[in-house]
Structures are given as structure tokens and as C-alpha cells.
Amino acid sequence: METIAAFFSGLILLNAVPHLVCGICGKKHMTPFSSESSALVNVMWGWMNLVAGSVIAVAGDFRDWDVENYIAFAAGGFITSVSLALLWSKEGARLPWHRKGQKPENRQSAKTK
């Protein structure tokens, strides 16, 4: 059970990074709520991920983790990082529940702002 907790802790904690970075930099970014969520929504979503991932790690008593649990944590972080990078690099990226007519942020123009 600790290994599963470690995996999900890594998955959720690493998902917080892009939301916090984009939000703190004042940029819109995709969240579960919209394909173009505001900076504030991203900061809030990032913090929700930080809290949830931390609660899972503490509940799994991360202080007593062995190498297997740290590998599971890293695997969860790696999987979320790679899968989100692949998703966000697609033109017109959106989550399945986002409306098709909803336009995602033009990442190229956001970089130049």
C-alpha cells in the first residue's frame, strides 16, 4: 500500500509544478476546469495538488520509505510529466471533458507576451 501511495504522491505533486509556475507568472494554462484557466485558478489548482500529494505522502509515512517507494514516487512524477508534455504539445490540446469549441491557449503567443 505504501508503494501505491508513493506513486500517487509523486504523480500529484509533480502535476502542481506547471500550474504554479504558469499561475505565478500570470499566464493562462489548462486545468481540469477549462482549457484556458486564469493565473489565479492555476495557482489554486497547483496548491490543491501540493496539499493532496503531501497528504498522501504523509499518510504513507514517507519517513519510513524504502528504495522501492522512492522509485514509485519518481515513476509517478515521471509518468505525469511525460504524459502532460505530450498532451500540451499537441495543437488544440484539451481534456476529454472540455468543450470542443473551447479554444486552448496559443502557446506560441503566450511565450512572446
Protein Blocks (a to p, Z undefined) as FASTA:
>chain_A
ZZmmmmmmmmmmmmmmmmmmmmmnopacddfkbmbdcfklmmmmmmmmmmmmmmmmmmno
mmlpcfklmmmmmmmmmmmmmmmmmmmmpghiacfklcfklccddfklmmmZZ
